[in-house]
Amino acid sequence: MSDLTSKDGMEQTPRTIYLKDYRAPAYLVESLELDFDLDAQSTLVKSKIRFYRNQDVADETTPLVLDGHELQLKKIQLDGRELAGNEFLLQDEQLVVTNVPERFTLDISNEISPEKNTALEGLYQSSVMLCTQCEAEGFRRITFFPDRPDVMTRY
C-alpha cells in the first residue's frame, strides 16, 4: 500500500501482502480504452474495459471487484446498458459489480481532481504540468480497474 493516509487524514498502517495469500484475478482484461477531458481541477475519465472471466478461479456467481481511490463515479454501463443502483456497490476503495456475464464490456465515467492529488500517483498536478505515475497501484487513482501487477492488458 503506497498511500498511508486515510480520507480523514489519519495515518494508516501499511498492509502486508504475503505470497501464500496470492489468488489469481477472477476477471482478466482483454483491452482498455481511455478518454480524458483534462483539467487540473476536474478531469473527466471515460474508460471502456473488455473483461472475461478467469475460468480457473471464478464462476457465474463471482462478482467483479475493481479498485478506485478518490474517484467520483458518474456513470457505469455493462454492455451498453446503464446499471441500476442495485447492480453495483461502491464501498471504501472498491467498485463491486454483481451478475456479470462470462465476457462483457464495462464503460465507466468518473471524475478526478489532479490538483488535489498529493500522493504523486495516478494523475496529479506538479507545478503547471499534469503528470501520471501508475506503478504499482497508482492507476486506481485514474479510473476503476483491477489494479494489480498481474492484470495485464492492451491499452
N, C-alpha and C positions, 0 to 999 in steps of 0.2 A: 504494500500500500504506500503510495508515494505522497499522498496528502494526509498530513497528520492533524489537521484542524477540522473540526466539525462545523456545521452550519451555525451553531450558536457561539462559535469562536473558541470553544474549549479544546484543549489538546486531547487527541485520541491515542490509544496505544496501538502501535503497528501490529497488524495481524501477521502471524507466521503461517506460511503455506508449506506443507510437507509433501514430498513426493509420494508417500504412501497414501495420501488422500486424493491423489490425482484421479479424475474421471474425465473421459473423453467428452467433448461437447455433444449435446443432444441434437443440435442442428448445426449444419455446416453451411457456409455461404458460397454460393456459386459465383455471384458477382455483386458489385456495388456501384451505383451511380450517385454522384453528389452534385448539388446545385447550391451555390451560395449567393445570397444578396448581402454583400459585405457592408458593414457599418460598425464603427468602434463601439457605439452604444448598444446597438441591437442588430445582430446578424441573424437572418432567416436561413436555416439549413434545411434543404429538402433531400432526403435520401430515398433511393429505390434499391431495396435489397432482395436478392433472389436466394431463398433458403431451400434446403432439402434435409429431411430427417436422416440422422445417423442411425441406420437400422441396427447397428451393433449395440447401441446403448439406450435407444428410445423407442416408444411405441405411440399409438394414436392418442393416448391419454397424457403424454408428456407435454407440458406447456413450454412455450418459447420464452426464455428469460434473457433480457437484454440489459446491459449496463448503461447508466447515464448519470452524469454528475452536473448539477447546476444547469439543467436544461428545462425549458418551458415547453411542454408538449402542446402543439397547436392542432395537429390532425394526424390520424392514423387510419390507413386503409389496407385491407387484406384482399389481394387480387382485384383491386379497383373498387371495392365496397367499403365505405366508411364504417368503422367499428363502433358499436354502441358501447356505452359506459360499462355494461356488464360483461363485455367480451375481453376486457383487459383490466389490469390492475397496475396503477402507478404507485409504487411504495419506495420510500427511502431513496435508494440509488438504483432502482430496477424498474423495468417495464416488463410485465408478465402478460403474455397473450395466450389465451386458452383455446382449445379446439382448433388447432391449425392442421391443414392437410399435410400429406407427405411432401409435396413440393408447392411452393407458393411465393408470391411477391408481396413484400411489405413496403408501403410508401409511408414515410414519416416526415412531418414538418415540425420543426422545433426552433425555438429562439434561444440565442445565447448572447452574452454581453462580454465581448473581448476586453473592454476597458476595465471591467470589474474582476476579471480573471487574473488573480495574482499568483496562481500556482505554477506558472510557466509550463503548463501542459495544455494540450488542446489548441484552441485558437485564442490568442491573447494579444494585447497591445503592449508594445515596447517602444517608448518614445512616440514617434509618429507612425511607426510601422505596425502592421498586423502580421503576426508570426504564428507558426504552428510547431508543435512538438508532441508527438504521439507515442513515443516509447516510454514505458512499457504499457501503461494503462491510460494514456492521455487522450485516446480517441473518444472515450466515453464523455469527454467534455465538449465534443463537437456534435455528436448525434448518438442515439441509442443504438447499441451494437453489442454482440458477444465479444467484448474487448478483452481478449486473452491471446497470448503469443501463439497458441496452436490453432487459431482460427485464421486461416489464410484465404485470400480471395483475389479476384481480378478487379481492379479499380478502373 
